[in-house]
Amino acid sequence: MLGYNLITHQTTKEGLKVNAVLVHEGVDIAKEYYLAFLLDRNSQRPAIVCSKYGGVEIEEVDKKTHPRFPH
């Protein structure tokens, strides 16, 4: 992984070069949350996204828990 480009849906098609990897000992997690501070591309304003469903893809959580909003 080190030295290679990581390509995800959040990077450009070229990806980003991996210069470091953080390795941590395993821990028991009682509860996870999702919290993000981001820029809303449509309004060009800051936004906060939070969910009690941490550790999963937030886009999928949104689709399942907020079906009234168009995606």
PDB file with one MODEL, atoms N, CA, C and O in Angstrom:
MODEL        1
ATOM      1  N   MET A   1       0.818  -1.181   0.000  1.00  0.00           N
ATOM      2  CA  MET A   1       0.000   0.000   0.000  1.00  0.00           C
ATOM      3  C   MET A   1       0.873   1.260   0.000  1.00  0.00           C
ATOM      4  O   MET A   1       0.573   2.229  -0.698  1.00  0.00           O
ATOM      5  N   LEU A   2       1.944   1.241   0.780  1.00  0.00           N
ATOM      6  CA  LEU A   2       2.823   2.404   0.828  1.00  0.00           C
ATOM      7  C   LEU A   2       3.442   2.658  -0.541  1.00  0.00           C
ATOM      8  O   LEU A   2       3.926   1.740  -1.202  1.00  0.00           O
ATOM      9  N   GLY A   3       3.417   3.913  -0.947  1.00  0.00           N
ATOM     10  CA  GLY A   3       3.997   4.287  -2.227  1.00  0.00           C
ATOM     11  C   GLY A   3       3.037   4.174  -3.399  1.00  0.00           C
ATOM     12  O   GLY A   3       3.317   4.687  -4.482  1.00  0.00           O
ATOM     13  N   TYR A   4       1.910   3.507  -3.195  1.00  0.00           N
ATOM     14  CA  TYR A   4       0.915   3.368  -4.260  1.00  0.00           C
ATOM     15  C   TYR A   4      -0.154   4.451  -4.131  1.00  0.00           C
ATOM     16  O   TYR A   4      -0.272   5.097  -3.090  1.00  0.00           O
ATOM     17  N   ASN A   5      -0.919   4.642  -5.184  1.00  0.00           N
ATOM     18  CA  ASN A   5      -2.014   5.599  -5.149  1.00  0.00           C
ATOM     19  C   ASN A   5      -3.287   4.914  -4.678  1.00  0.00           C
ATOM     20  O   ASN A   5      -3.665   3.857  -5.182  1.00  0.00           O
ATOM     21  N   LEU A   6      -3.934   5.530  -3.712  1.00  0.00           N
ATOM     22  CA  LEU A   6      -5.215   5.057  -3.202  1.00  0.00           C
ATOM     23  C   LEU A   6      -6.319   5.768  -3.982  1.00  0.00           C
ATOM     24  O   LEU A   6      -6.378   6.997  -4.004  1.00  0.00           O
ATOM     25  N   ILE A   7      -7.182   4.998  -4.613  1.00  0.00           N
ATOM     26  CA  ILE A   7      -8.261   5.559  -5.425  1.00  0.00           C
ATOM     27  C   ILE A   7      -9.587   5.180  -4.788  1.00  0.00           C
ATOM     28  O   ILE A   7      -9.892   3.997  -4.629  1.00  0.00           O
ATOM     29  N   THR A   8     -10.377   6.188  -4.422  1.00  0.00           N
ATOM     30  CA  THR A   8     -11.714   5.976  -3.864  1.00  0.00           C
ATOM     31  C   THR A   8     -12.676   6.914  -4.565  1.00  0.00           C
ATOM     32  O   THR A   8     -12.278   7.689  -5.434  1.00  0.00           O
ATOM     33  N   HIS A   9     -13.967   6.841  -4.179  1.00  0.00           N
ATOM     34  CA  HIS A   9     -14.940   7.757  -4.771  1.00  0.00           C
ATOM     35  C   HIS A   9     -14.740   9.186  -4.281  1.00  0.00           C
ATOM     36  O   HIS A   9     -15.388  10.104  -4.785  1.00  0.00           O
ATOM     37  N   GLN A  10     -13.848   9.391  -3.301  1.00  0.00           N
ATOM     38  CA  GLN A  10     -13.582  10.727  -2.780  1.00  0.00           C
ATOM     39  C   GLN A  10     -12.302  11.342  -3.338  1.00  0.00           C
ATOM     40  O   GLN A  10     -11.974  12.482  -3.007  1.00  0.00           O
ATOM     41  N   THR A  11     -11.576  10.611  -4.173  1.00  0.00           N
ATOM     42  CA  THR A  11     -10.351  11.138  -4.772  1.00  0.00           C
ATOM     43  C   THR A  11     -10.568  11.359  -6.264  1.00  0.00           C
ATOM     44  O   THR A  11     -11.598  10.982  -6.822  1.00  0.00           O
ATOM     45  N   THR A  12      -9.581  11.973  -6.889  1.00  0.00           N
ATOM     46  CA  THR A  12      -9.616  12.073  -8.347  1.00  0.00           C
ATOM     47  C   THR A  12      -9.355  10.688  -8.928  1.00  0.00           C
ATOM     48  O   THR A  12      -9.032   9.758  -8.189  1.00  0.00           O
ATOM     49  N   LYS A  13      -9.489  10.545 -10.221  1.00  0.00           N
ATOM     50  CA  LYS A  13      -9.267   9.230 -10.823  1.00  0.00           C
ATOM     51  C   LYS A  13      -7.813   8.779 -10.707  1.00  0.00           C
ATOM     52  O   LYS A  13      -7.528   7.586 -10.818  1.00  0.00           O
ATOM     53  N   GLU A  14      -6.885   9.721 -10.484  1.00  0.00           N
ATOM     54  CA  GLU A  14      -5.486   9.371 -10.280  1.00  0.00           C
ATOM     55  C   GLU A  14      -5.229   8.895  -8.849  1.00  0.00           C
ATOM     56  O   GLU A  14      -4.253   8.191  -8.594  1.00  0.00           O
ATOM     57  N   GLY A  15      -6.105   9.278  -7.920  1.00  0.00           N
ATOM     58  CA  GLY A  15      -5.939   8.895  -6.523  1.00  0.00           C
ATOM     59  C   GLY A  15      -4.925   9.750  -5.792  1.00  0.00           C
ATOM     60  O   GLY A  15      -4.435  10.746  -6.324  1.00  0.00           O
ATOM     61  N   LEU A  16      -4.612   9.351  -4.563  1.00  0.00           N
ATOM     62  CA  LEU A  16      -3.635  10.050  -3.738  1.00  0.00           C
ATOM     63  C   LEU A  16      -2.558   9.068  -3.295  1.00  0.00           C
ATOM     64  O   LEU A  16      -2.856   7.935  -2.916  1.00  0.00           O
ATOM     65  N   LYS A  17      -1.314   9.507  -3.347  1.00  0.00           N
ATOM     66  CA  LYS A  17      -0.196   8.643  -2.960  1.00  0.00           C
ATOM     67  C   LYS A  17      -0.237   8.378  -1.457  1.00  0.00           C
ATOM     68  O   LYS A  17      -0.429   9.296  -0.660  1.00  0.00           O
ATOM     69  N   VAL A  18      -0.056   7.123  -1.082  1.00  0.00           N
ATOM     70  CA  VAL A  18      -0.047   6.727   0.325  1.00  0.00           C
ATOM     71  C   VAL A  18       1.379   6.873   0.841  1.00  0.00           C
ATOM     72  O   VAL A  18       2.287   6.172   0.395  1.00  0.00           O
ATOM     73  N   ASN A  19       1.565   7.794   1.790  1.00  0.00           N
ATOM     74  CA  ASN A  19       2.882   8.044   2.363  1.00  0.00           C
ATOM     75  C   ASN A  19       3.038   7.440   3.744  1.00  0.00           C
ATOM     76  O   ASN A  19       4.159   7.266   4.221  1.00  0.00           O
ATOM     77  N   ALA A  20       1.916   7.114   4.399  1.00  0.00           N
ATOM     78  CA  ALA A  20       1.977   6.566   5.752  1.00  0.00           C
ATOM     79  C   ALA A  20       0.719   5.754   6.016  1.00  0.00           C
ATOM     80  O   ALA A  20      -0.332   5.986   5.417  1.00  0.00           O
ATOM     81  N   VAL A  21       0.850   4.803   6.921  1.00  0.00           N
ATOM     82  CA  VAL A  21      -0.284   3.983   7.339  1.00  0.00           C
ATOM     83  C   VAL A  21      -0.282   3.943   8.863  1.00  0.00           C
ATOM     84  O   VAL A  21       0.746   3.651   9.474  1.00  0.00           O
ATOM     85  N   LEU A  22      -1.407   4.230   9.470  1.00  0.00           N
ATOM     86  CA  LEU A  22      -1.532   4.182  10.918  1.00  0.00           C
ATOM     87  C   LEU A  22      -2.027   2.801  11.320  1.00  0.00           C
ATOM     88  O   LEU A  22      -3.062   2.341  10.836  1.00  0.00           O
ATOM     89  N   VAL A  23      -1.297   2.148  12.193  1.00  0.00           N
ATOM     90  CA  VAL A  23      -1.678   0.827  12.693  1.00  0.00           C
ATOM     91  C   VAL A  23      -1.902   0.960  14.195  1.00  0.00           C
ATOM     92  O   VAL A  23      -1.055   1.495  14.910  1.00  0.00           O
ATOM     93  N   HIS A  24      -3.042   0.473  14.668  1.00  0.00           N
ATOM     94  CA  HIS A  24      -3.379   0.579  16.082  1.00  0.00           C
ATOM     95  C   HIS A  24      -3.770  -0.788  16.604  1.00  0.00           C
ATOM     96  O   HIS A  24      -4.317  -1.605  15.863  1.00  0.00           O
ATOM     97  N   GLU A  25      -3.497  -1.042  17.858  1.00  0.00           N
ATOM     98  CA  GLU A  25      -3.895  -2.306  18.454  1.00  0.00           C
ATOM     99  C   GLU A  25      -5.416  -2.437  18.437  1.00  0.00           C
ATOM    100  O   GLU A  25      -6.124  -1.431  18.467  1.00  0.00           O
ATOM    101  N   GLY A  26      -5.913  -3.652  18.391  1.00  0.00           N
ATOM    102  CA  GLY A  26      -7.349  -3.888  18.406  1.00  0.00           C
ATOM    103  C   GLY A  26      -7.960  -3.460  19.731  1.00  0.00           C
ATOM    104  O   GLY A  26      -7.364  -3.655  20.790  1.00  0.00           O
ATOM    105  N   VAL A  27      -9.144  -2.879  19.669  1.00  0.00           N
ATOM    106  CA  VAL A  27      -9.843  -2.444  20.875  1.00  0.00           C
ATOM    107  C   VAL A  27     -11.306  -2.859  20.773  1.00  0.00           C
ATOM    108  O   VAL A  27     -11.842  -3.015  19.675  1.00  0.00           O
ATOM    109  N   ASP A  28     -11.941  -3.034  21.917  1.00  0.00           N
ATOM    110  CA  ASP A  28     -13.374  -3.302  21.940  1.00  0.00           C
ATOM    111  C   ASP A  28     -14.112  -1.970  21.898  1.00  0.00           C
ATOM    112  O   ASP A  28     -13.914  -1.109  22.754  1.00  0.00           O
ATOM    113  N   ILE A  29     -14.961  -1.815  20.897  1.00  0.00           N
ATOM    114  CA  ILE A  29     -15.701  -0.565  20.721  1.00  0.00           C
ATOM    115  C   ILE A  29     -17.138  -0.787  21.154  1.00  0.00           C
ATOM    116  O   ILE A  29     -17.836  -1.632  20.594  1.00  0.00           O
ATOM    117  N   ALA A  30     -17.580  -0.034  22.144  1.00  0.00           N
ATOM    118  CA  ALA A  30     -18.940  -0.177  22.656  1.00  0.00           C
ATOM    119  C   ALA A  30     -19.944   0.525  21.750  1.00  0.00           C
ATOM    120  O   ALA A  30     -21.051   0.025  21.549  1.00  0.00           O
ATOM    121  N   LYS A  31     -19.573   1.671  21.205  1.00  0.00           N
ATOM    122  CA  LYS A  31     -20.499   2.442  20.387  1.00  0.00           C
ATOM    123  C   LYS A  31     -19.705   3.306  19.418  1.00  0.00           C
ATOM    124  O   LYS A  31     -18.657   3.845  19.774  1.00  0.00           O
ATOM    125  N   GLU A  32     -20.202   3.437  18.195  1.00  0.00           N
ATOM    126  CA  GLU A  32     -19.555   4.288  17.196  1.00  0.00           C
ATOM    127  C   GLU A  32     -20.549   5.326  16.699  1.00  0.00           C
ATOM    128  O   GLU A  32     -21.751   5.074  16.625  1.00  0.00           O
ATOM    129  N   TYR A  33     -20.024   6.496  16.361  1.00  0.00           N
ATOM    130  CA  TYR A  33     -20.816   7.557  15.766  1.00  0.00           C
ATOM    131  C   TYR A  33     -20.088   8.045  14.522  1.00  0.00           C
ATOM    132  O   TYR A  33     -18.884   7.837  14.374  1.00  0.00           O
ATOM    133  N   TYR A  34     -20.829   8.696  13.627  1.00  0.00           N
ATOM    134  CA  TYR A  34     -20.234   9.298  12.436  1.00  0.00           C
ATOM    135  C   TYR A  34     -20.385  10.800  12.579  1.00  0.00           C
ATOM    136  O   TYR A  34     -21.479  11.285  12.870  1.00  0.00           O
ATOM    137  N   LEU A  35     -19.309  11.543  12.380  1.00  0.00           N
ATOM    138  CA  LEU A  35     -19.334  12.997  12.437  1.00  0.00           C
ATOM    139  C   LEU A  35     -18.408  13.536  11.363  1.00  0.00           C
ATOM    140  O   LEU A  35     -17.244  13.144  11.278  1.00  0.00           O
ATOM    141  N   ALA A  36     -18.933  14.443  10.539  1.00  0.00           N
ATOM    142  CA  ALA A  36     -18.118  15.023   9.471  1.00  0.00           C
ATOM    143  C   ALA A  36     -18.413  16.508   9.343  1.00  0.00           C
ATOM    144  O   ALA A  36     -19.564  16.939   9.411  1.00  0.00           O
ATOM    145  N   PHE A  37     -17.363  17.272   9.160  1.00  0.00           N
ATOM    146  CA  PHE A  37     -17.478  18.686   8.822  1.00  0.00           C
ATOM    147  C   PHE A  37     -17.045  18.782   7.366  1.00  0.00           C
ATOM    148  O   PHE A  37     -15.939  18.371   7.013  1.00  0.00           O
ATOM    149  N   LEU A  38     -17.914  19.322   6.525  1.00  0.00           N
ATOM    150  CA  LEU A  38     -17.630  19.311   5.097  1.00  0.00           C
ATOM    151  C   LEU A  38     -18.177  20.536   4.406  1.00  0.00           C
ATOM    152  O   LEU A  38     -18.869  21.351   5.016  1.00  0.00           O
ATOM    153  N   LEU A  39     -17.866  20.663   3.139  1.00  0.00           N
ATOM    154  CA  LEU A  39     -18.361  21.760   2.323  1.00  0.00           C
ATOM    155  C   LEU A  39     -19.473  21.236   1.433  1.00  0.00           C
ATOM    156  O   LEU A  39     -19.249  20.325   0.636  1.00  0.00           O
ATOM    157  N   ASP A  40     -20.670  21.797   1.556  1.00  0.00           N
ATOM    158  CA  ASP A  40     -21.789  21.428   0.696  1.00  0.00           C
ATOM    159  C   ASP A  40     -21.512  22.004  -0.690  1.00  0.00           C
ATOM    160  O   ASP A  40     -21.438  23.222  -0.854  1.00  0.00           O
ATOM    161  N   ARG A  41     -21.361  21.139  -1.678  1.00  0.00           N
ATOM    162  CA  ARG A  41     -20.982  21.595  -3.024  1.00  0.00           C
ATOM    163  C   ARG A  41     -22.072  22.432  -3.676  1.00  0.00           C
ATOM    164  O   ARG A  41     -21.771  23.345  -4.444  1.00  0.00           O
ATOM    165  N   ASN A  42     -23.336  22.137  -3.381  1.00  0.00           N
ATOM    166  CA  ASN A  42     -24.425  22.897  -4.011  1.00  0.00           C
ATOM    167  C   ASN A  42     -24.509  24.324  -3.481  1.00  0.00           C
ATOM    168  O   ASN A  42     -24.608  25.270  -4.263  1.00  0.00           O
ATOM    169  N   SER A  43     -24.471  24.488  -2.154  1.00  0.00           N
ATOM    170  CA  SER A  43     -24.621  25.817  -1.560  1.00  0.00           C
ATOM    171  C   SER A  43     -23.286  26.514  -1.330  1.00  0.00           C
ATOM    172  O   SER A  43     -23.256  27.710  -1.040  1.00  0.00           O
ATOM    173  N   GLN A  44     -22.163  25.769  -1.457  1.00  0.00           N
ATOM    174  CA  GLN A  44     -20.827  26.306  -1.186  1.00  0.00           C
ATOM    175  C   GLN A  44     -20.724  26.850   0.241  1.00  0.00           C
ATOM    176  O   GLN A  44     -20.078  27.868   0.488  1.00  0.00           O
ATOM    177  N   ARG A  45     -21.382  26.140   1.180  1.00  0.00           N
ATOM    178  CA  ARG A  45     -21.347  26.512   2.594  1.00  0.00           C
ATOM    179  C   ARG A  45     -20.924  25.310   3.426  1.00  0.00           C
ATOM    180  O   ARG A  45     -21.085  24.166   3.001  1.00  0.00           O
ATOM    181  N   PRO A  46     -20.377  25.571   4.620  1.00  0.00           N
ATOM    182  CA  PRO A  46     -20.010  24.462   5.500  1.00  0.00           C
ATOM    183  C   PRO A  46     -21.248  23.706   5.975  1.00  0.00           C
ATOM    184  O   PRO A  46     -22.326  24.284   6.117  1.00  0.00           O
ATOM    185  N   ALA A  47     -21.082  22.426   6.216  1.00  0.00           N
ATOM    186  CA  ALA A  47     -22.178  21.588   6.714  1.00  0.00           C
ATOM    187  C   ALA A  47     -21.623  20.591   7.720  1.00  0.00           C
ATOM    188  O   ALA A  47     -20.439  20.254   7.688  1.00  0.00           O
ATOM    189  N   ILE A  48     -22.486  20.126   8.610  1.00  0.00           N
ATOM    190  CA  ILE A  48     -22.129  19.100   9.580  1.00  0.00           C
ATOM    191  C   ILE A  48     -23.053  17.917   9.344  1.00  0.00           C
ATOM    192  O   ILE A  48     -24.269  18.080   9.250  1.00  0.00           O
ATOM    193  N   VAL A  49     -22.479  16.734   9.250  1.00  0.00           N
ATOM    194  CA  VAL A  49     -23.245  15.505   9.092  1.00  0.00           C
ATOM    195  C   VAL A  49     -22.927  14.632  10.293  1.00  0.00           C
ATOM    196  O   VAL A  49     -21.758  14.388  10.592  1.00  0.00           O
ATOM    197  N   CYS A  50     -23.964  14.156  10.989  1.00  0.00           N
ATOM    198  CA  CYS A  50     -23.729  13.266  12.122  1.00  0.00           C
ATOM    199  C   CYS A  50     -24.774  12.155  12.109  1.00  0.00           C
ATOM    200  O   CYS A  50     -25.893  12.336  11.629  1.00  0.00           O
ATOM    201  N   SER A  51     -24.383  11.007  12.645  1.00  0.00           N
ATOM    202  CA  SER A  51     -25.267   9.855  12.668  1.00  0.00           C
ATOM    203  C   SER A  51     -24.898   8.952  13.833  1.00  0.00           C
ATOM    204  O   SER A  51     -23.729   8.848  14.207  1.00  0.00           O
ATOM    205  N   LYS A  52     -25.897   8.305  14.396  1.00  0.00           N
ATOM    206  CA  LYS A  52     -25.626   7.324  15.451  1.00  0.00           C
ATOM    207  C   LYS A  52     -25.166   6.003  14.864  1.00  0.00           C
ATOM    208  O   LYS A  52     -24.835   5.078  15.607  1.00  0.00           O
ATOM    209  N   TYR A  53     -25.139   5.898  13.531  1.00  0.00           N
ATOM    210  CA  TYR A  53     -24.694   4.692  12.842  1.00  0.00           C
ATOM    211  C   TYR A  53     -23.269   4.875  12.339  1.00  0.00           C
ATOM    212  O   TYR A  53     -23.056   5.128  11.153  1.00  0.00           O
ATOM    213  N   GLY A  54     -22.310   4.751  13.218  1.00  0.00           N
ATOM    214  CA  GLY A  54     -20.909   4.884  12.848  1.00  0.00           C
ATOM    215  C   GLY A  54     -20.357   3.584  12.300  1.00  0.00           C
ATOM    216  O   GLY A  54     -20.961   2.524  12.465  1.00  0.00           O
ATOM    217  N   GLY A  55     -19.205   3.668  11.648  1.00  0.00           N
ATOM    218  CA  GLY A  55     -18.531   2.471  11.166  1.00  0.00           C
ATOM    219  C   GLY A  55     -19.088   1.888   9.891  1.00  0.00           C
ATOM    220  O   GLY A  55     -18.711   0.782   9.505  1.00  0.00           O
ATOM    221  N   VAL A  56     -19.982   2.606   9.222  1.00  0.00           N
ATOM    222  CA  VAL A  56     -20.560   2.131   7.965  1.00  0.00           C
ATOM    223  C   VAL A  56     -20.545   3.271   6.952  1.00  0.00           C
ATOM    224  O   VAL A  56     -20.224   4.407   7.301  1.00  0.00           O
ATOM    225  N   GLU A  57     -20.888   2.974   5.707  1.00  0.00           N
ATOM    226  CA  GLU A  57     -20.924   4.018   4.686  1.00  0.00           C
ATOM    227  C   GLU A  57     -22.099   4.950   4.939  1.00  0.00           C
ATOM    228  O   GLU A  57     -23.255   4.527   4.899  1.00  0.00           O
ATOM    229  N   ILE A  58     -21.807   6.208   5.197  1.00  0.00           N
ATOM    230  CA  ILE A  58     -22.845   7.170   5.571  1.00  0.00           C
ATOM    231  C   ILE A  58     -23.852   7.382   4.444  1.00  0.00           C
ATOM    232  O   ILE A  58     -25.018   7.679   4.707  1.00  0.00           O
ATOM    233  N   GLU A  59     -23.422   7.235   3.203  1.00  0.00           N
ATOM    234  CA  GLU A  59     -24.360   7.398   2.089  1.00  0.00           C
ATOM    235  C   GLU A  59     -25.453   6.332   2.141  1.00  0.00           C
ATOM    236  O   GLU A  59     -26.617   6.622   1.867  1.00  0.00           O
ATOM    237  N   GLU A  60     -25.084   5.111   2.489  1.00  0.00           N
ATOM    238  CA  GLU A  60     -26.072   4.030   2.590  1.00  0.00           C
ATOM    239  C   GLU A  60     -26.990   4.234   3.785  1.00  0.00           C
ATOM    240  O   GLU A  60     -28.187   3.958   3.699  1.00  0.00           O
ATOM    241  N   VAL A  61     -26.445   4.713   4.900  1.00  0.00           N
ATOM    242  CA  VAL A  61     -27.266   5.015   6.077  1.00  0.00           C
ATOM    243  C   VAL A  61     -28.310   6.064   5.722  1.00  0.00           C
ATOM    244  O   VAL A  61     -29.478   5.938   6.091  1.00  0.00           O
ATOM    245  N   ASP A  62     -27.884   7.098   5.004  1.00  0.00           N
ATOM    246  CA  ASP A  62     -28.793   8.166   4.617  1.00  0.00           C
ATOM    247  C   ASP A  62     -29.930   7.634   3.751  1.00  0.00           C
ATOM    248  O   ASP A  62     -31.090   7.983   3.969  1.00  0.00           O
ATOM    249  N   LYS A  63     -29.609   6.799   2.779  1.00  0.00           N
ATOM    250  CA  LYS A  63     -30.643   6.253   1.895  1.00  0.00           C
ATOM    251  C   LYS A  63     -31.653   5.406   2.657  1.00  0.00           C
ATOM    252  O   LYS A  63     -32.845   5.439   2.354  1.00  0.00           O
ATOM    253  N   LYS A  64     -31.180   4.643   3.653  1.00  0.00           N
ATOM    254  CA  LYS A  64     -32.068   3.746   4.396  1.00  0.00           C
ATOM    255  C   LYS A  64     -32.866   4.459   5.481  1.00  0.00           C
ATOM    256  O   LYS A  64     -33.992   4.063   5.780  1.00  0.00           O
ATOM    257  N   THR A  65     -32.295   5.511   6.075  1.00  0.00           N
ATOM    258  CA  THR A  65     -32.969   6.166   7.192  1.00  0.00           C
ATOM    259  C   THR A  65     -33.711   7.437   6.814  1.00  0.00           C
ATOM    260  O   THR A  65     -34.491   7.949   7.616  1.00  0.00           O
ATOM    261  N   HIS A  66     -33.489   7.961   5.613  1.00  0.00           N
ATOM    262  CA  HIS A  66     -34.168   9.170   5.155  1.00  0.00           C
ATOM    263  C   HIS A  66     -34.731   8.967   3.747  1.00  0.00           C
ATOM    264  O   HIS A  66     -34.316   9.659   2.817  1.00  0.00           O
ATOM    265  N   PRO A  67     -35.663   8.036   3.574  1.00  0.00           N
ATOM    266  CA  PRO A  67     -36.171   7.742   2.221  1.00  0.00           C
ATOM    267  C   PRO A  67     -36.980   8.886   1.619  1.00  0.00           C
ATOM    268  O   PRO A  67     -37.243   8.885   0.417  1.00  0.00           O
ATOM    269  N   ARG A  68     -37.381   9.870   2.440  1.00  0.00           N
ATOM    270  CA  ARG A  68     -38.191  10.963   1.903  1.00  0.00           C
ATOM    271  C   ARG A  68     -37.380  11.942   1.070  1.00  0.00           C
ATOM    272  O   ARG A  68     -37.949  12.718   0.301  1.00  0.00           O
ATOM    273  N   PHE A  69     -36.035  11.916   1.213  1.00  0.00           N
ATOM    274  CA  PHE A  69     -35.196  12.837   0.461  1.00  0.00           C
ATOM    275  C   PHE A  69     -34.780  12.176  -0.844  1.00  0.00           C
ATOM    276  O   PHE A  69     -34.426  10.997  -0.845  1.00  0.00           O
ATOM    277  N   PRO A  70     -34.815  12.901  -1.951  1.00  0.00           N
ATOM    278  CA  PRO A  70     -34.369  12.300  -3.229  1.00  0.00           C
ATOM    279  C   PRO A  70     -32.870  12.097  -3.237  1.00  0.00           C
ATOM    280  O   PRO A  70     -32.124  12.911  -2.692  1.00  0.00           O
ATOM    281  N   HIS A  71     -32.424  11.011  -3.854  1.00  0.00           N
ATOM    282  CA  HIS A  71     -30.989  10.715  -3.954  1.00  0.00           C
ATOM    283  C   HIS A  71     -30.594  10.568  -5.387  1.00  0.00           C
ATOM    284  O   HIS A  71     -29.425  10.317  -5.683  1.00  0.00           O
TER     285      HIS A  71
ENDMDL
END
